[in-house]
Amino acid sequence: MEMAGGNVQMRYVRLTDFENHCLNEWDARQGIPTGPKRYEDEAWANHVLSLLEDSEFGWSEYVTYVNEGYGDEWFME
């Protein structure tokens, strides 16, 4: 399956790296949002959106990635 910027699997590998970077910059004392709707956590969403500005990804691509159940072990319920 192809999408803008290359193979979906490779995009999702890079999105996993991006999301882990977001977590690295996150104050974990707030808790770590988990599950396929973690983008609905307002503080997490604002944090991710602020880091998306300097990334190759867009918000809708991130939401699709999360909704499809992707993410590192830290984000699983």
KOLMARVEX-838353 format. One record per residue: residue number from 1; chain; x, y, z of N, C-alpha, C, CB in turn. Coordinates in nm, 2 decimals. Glycine has a CB too. Example, Ala and Ser with C-alpha at 12.3 -4.5 7.8 and 13.67 -1.06 7.14 Angstrom:
<nodes>
1  A  1.32  -0.57  0.78  1.23  -0.45  0.78  1.32  -0.33  0.78  1.13  -0.45  0.90 $
2  A  1.28  -0.22  0.71  1.37  -0.11  0.71  1.29  0.00  0.79  1.41  -0.06  0.57 $
</nodes>
This chain:
<nodes>
1  A  0.09  -0.12  0.00  0.00  0.00  0.00  0.09  0.12  0.00  -0.10  0.00  0.12 $
2  A  0.06  0.21  -0.09  0.14  0.33  -0.10  0.06  0.46  -0.06  0.19  0.35  -0.25 $
3  A  0.13  0.56  -0.01  0.07  0.68  0.03  0.18  0.79  0.00  0.02  0.68  0.18 $
4  A  0.14  0.92  0.01  0.23  1.03  -0.01  0.35  1.01  0.09  0.16  1.16  0.02 $
5  A  0.47  1.01  0.03  0.59  1.00  0.11  0.64  0.86  0.12  0.56  1.05  0.25 $
6  A  0.57  0.76  0.06  0.62  0.62  0.06  0.53  0.52  0.12  0.75  0.62  0.14 $
7  A  0.59  0.40  0.14  0.52  0.29  0.19  0.45  0.31  0.32  0.61  0.17  0.20 $
8  A  0.33  0.27  0.34  0.26  0.29  0.47  0.33  0.23  0.59  0.12  0.23  0.46 $
9  A  0.38  0.11  0.57  0.46  0.05  0.69  0.58  0.13  0.73  0.50  -0.09  0.65 $
10  A  0.65  0.19  0.63  0.77  0.27  0.67  0.72  0.40  0.73  0.85  0.30  0.54 $
11  A  0.61  0.46  0.68  0.56  0.58  0.74  0.52  0.55  0.89  0.43  0.63  0.66 $
12  A  0.46  0.44  0.91  0.41  0.40  1.05  0.53  0.38  1.14  0.32  0.28  1.05 $
13  A  0.64  0.32  1.08  0.76  0.31  1.16  0.82  0.44  1.21  0.87  0.23  1.08 $
14  A  0.82  0.54  1.11  0.86  0.67  1.14  0.76  0.74  1.24  0.88  0.76  1.01 $
15  A  0.63  0.72  1.22  0.54  0.77  1.31  0.56  0.72  1.46  0.39  0.75  1.27 $
16  A  0.59  0.59  1.47  0.62  0.53  1.60  0.74  0.61  1.66  0.65  0.38  1.59 $
17  A  0.84  0.63  1.58  0.96  0.71  1.63  0.92  0.85  1.67  1.07  0.71  1.52 $
18  A  0.83  0.91  1.59  0.79  1.05  1.62  0.71  1.04  1.75  0.70  1.10  1.51 $
19  A  0.62  0.95  1.77  0.54  0.94  1.89  0.62  0.92  2.01  0.43  0.84  1.88 $
20  A  0.73  0.83  2.00  0.82  0.81  2.11  0.90  0.94  2.14  0.92  0.70  2.07 $
21  A  0.93  1.02  2.04  0.99  1.15  2.06  0.90  1.24  2.14  1.03  1.21  1.93 $
22  A  0.77  1.24  2.10  0.67  1.32  2.18  0.67  1.27  2.33  0.53  1.30  2.12 $
23  A  0.67  1.14  2.35  0.67  1.09  2.49  0.79  1.14  2.56  0.66  0.94  2.49 $
24  A  0.91  1.13  2.49  1.03  1.18  2.55  1.03  1.32  2.60  1.15  1.16  2.46 $
25  A  0.95  1.40  2.53  0.94  1.55  2.56  0.82  1.57  2.66  0.92  1.63  2.43 $
26  A  0.74  1.47  2.69  0.62  1.48  2.77  0.65  1.47  2.92  0.52  1.37  2.73 $
27  A  0.58  1.54  3.00  0.59  1.53  3.15  0.51  1.41  3.19  0.55  1.67  3.22 $
28  A  0.57  1.30  3.21  0.50  1.17  3.24  0.43  1.18  3.37  0.60  1.06  3.24 $
29  A  0.46  1.28  3.46  0.38  1.29  3.58  0.23  1.31  3.55  0.44  1.40  3.67 $
30  A  0.20  1.36  3.43  0.06  1.37  3.39  0.00  1.24  3.35  0.05  1.47  3.27 $
31  A  0.07  1.14  3.35  0.03  1.01  3.30  0.06  1.00  3.15  -0.12  0.99  3.33 $
32  A  0.05  0.88  3.10  0.08  0.86  2.96  -0.05  0.81  2.89  0.19  0.75  2.94 $
33  A  -0.10  0.90  2.80  -0.23  0.86  2.73  -0.21  0.73  2.66  -0.27  0.97  2.64 $
34  A  -0.31  0.64  2.67  -0.30  0.51  2.60  -0.42  0.48  2.52  -0.27  0.40  2.70 $
35  A  -0.41  0.38  2.44  -0.53  0.33  2.36  -0.55  0.40  2.23  -0.65  0.34  2.45 $
36  A  -0.65  0.35  2.16  -0.67  0.40  2.02  -0.74  0.54  2.02  -0.75  0.30  1.95 $
37  A  -0.77  0.60  2.13  -0.83  0.73  2.13  -0.74  0.83  2.21  -0.97  0.73  2.19 $
38  A  -0.61  0.79  2.22  -0.52  0.88  2.31  -0.51  1.02  2.25  -0.39  0.82  2.32 $
39  A  -0.53  1.04  2.13  -0.53  1.17  2.07  -0.64  1.26  2.12  -0.53  1.16  1.92 $
40  A  -0.74  1.20  2.19  -0.85  1.28  2.24  -0.81  1.34  2.38  -0.98  1.19  2.26 $
41  A  -0.70  1.30  2.44  -0.66  1.36  2.56  -0.61  1.50  2.52  -0.54  1.28  2.63 $
42  A  -0.67  1.61  2.58  -0.65  1.74  2.54  -0.50  1.78  2.55  -0.74  1.84  2.61 $
43  A  -0.44  1.75  2.67  -0.30  1.79  2.69  -0.21  1.72  2.60  -0.26  1.76  2.84 $
44  A  -0.23  1.59  2.58  -0.15  1.51  2.48  -0.17  1.56  2.34  -0.19  1.36  2.49 $
45  A  -0.29  1.59  2.30  -0.31  1.64  2.17  -0.24  1.77  2.14  -0.47  1.66  2.14 $
46  A  -0.25  1.86  2.24  -0.18  1.99  2.23  -0.03  1.97  2.22  -0.21  2.08  2.34 $
47  A  0.02  1.88  2.29  0.17  1.85  2.29  0.21  1.80  2.16  0.20  1.75  2.40 $
48  A  0.13  1.70  2.11  0.16  1.64  1.98  0.15  1.74  1.87  0.07  1.52  1.95 $
49  A  0.05  1.82  1.87  0.03  1.92  1.77  0.14  2.02  1.77  -0.10  2.00  1.79 $
50  A  0.20  2.06  1.88  0.31  2.15  1.89  0.43  2.09  1.82  0.34  2.19  2.03 $
51  A  0.45  1.96  1.84  0.57  1.89  1.78  0.55  1.86  1.63  0.60  1.77  1.86 $
52  A  0.42  1.84  1.59  0.39  1.81  1.45  0.44  1.93  1.36  0.25  1.79  1.43 $
53  A  0.44  2.05  1.41  0.48  2.17  1.33  0.62  2.15  1.26  0.48  2.29  1.42 $
54  A  0.71  2.08  1.33  0.84  2.06  1.28  0.87  1.92  1.23  0.94  2.09  1.39 $
55  A  0.76  1.85  1.20  0.77  1.71  1.15  0.72  1.69  1.01  0.70  1.61  1.24 $
56  A  0.74  1.57  0.96  0.69  1.54  0.82  0.55  1.49  0.82  0.78  1.43  0.76 $
57  A  0.48  1.49  0.94  0.35  1.43  0.95  0.24  1.54  0.98  0.35  1.33  1.07 $
58  A  0.12  1.50  0.95  0.01  1.59  0.98  -0.08  1.53  1.09  -0.07  1.62  0.85 $
59  A  -0.17  1.61  1.14  -0.26  1.56  1.25  -0.34  1.44  1.20  -0.35  1.67  1.30 $
60  A  -0.40  1.46  1.09  -0.49  1.35  1.04  -0.42  1.22  1.02  -0.56  1.39  0.91 $
61  A  -0.30  1.22  0.97  -0.22  1.10  0.96  -0.19  1.04  1.10  -0.09  1.13  0.88 $
62  A  -0.16  1.12  1.19  -0.13  1.08  1.33  -0.26  1.01  1.39  -0.09  1.19  1.42 $
63  A  -0.37  1.07  1.37  -0.50  1.02  1.42  -0.53  0.88  1.36  -0.62  1.12  1.40 $
64  A  -0.51  0.87  1.23  -0.53  0.74  1.16  -0.44  0.64  1.21  -0.51  0.76  1.00 $
65  A  -0.31  0.67  1.23  -0.21  0.58  1.29  -0.26  0.53  1.42  -0.08  0.65  1.30 $
66  A  -0.30  0.62  1.51  -0.35  0.58  1.64  -0.48  0.49  1.63  -0.37  0.70  1.73 $
67  A  -0.57  0.54  1.55  -0.70  0.47  1.54  -0.68  0.32  1.49  -0.79  0.54  1.45 $
68  A  -0.58  0.30  1.41  -0.55  0.17  1.35  -0.48  0.08  1.45  -0.48  0.18  1.22 $
69  A  -0.46  0.13  1.57  -0.40  0.05  1.68  -0.25  0.05  1.68  -0.44  -0.09  1.66 $
70  A  -0.18  0.14  1.61  -0.04  0.14  1.61  0.01  0.23  1.73  0.01  0.20  1.48 $
71  A  0.14  0.20  1.76  0.21  0.27  1.86  0.30  0.18  1.94  0.11  0.34  1.96 $
72  A  0.39  0.23  2.01  0.48  0.15  2.09  0.41  0.10  2.21  0.61  0.23  2.13 $
73  A  0.48  0.01  2.28  0.42  -0.05  2.40  0.37  0.05  2.51  0.52  -0.15  2.46 $
74  A  0.44  0.16  2.51  0.40  0.26  2.61  0.26  0.31  2.60  0.49  0.38  2.61 $
75  A  0.21  0.30  2.47  0.07  0.36  2.44  -0.04  0.26  2.44  0.08  0.43  2.31 $
76  A  -0.01  0.13  2.47  -0.11  0.03  2.46  -0.18  0.02  2.60  -0.05  -0.11  2.43 $
77  A  -0.31  -0.01  2.59  -0.39  -0.02  2.72  -0.36  -0.16  2.78  -0.54  -0.01  2.69 $
</nodes>
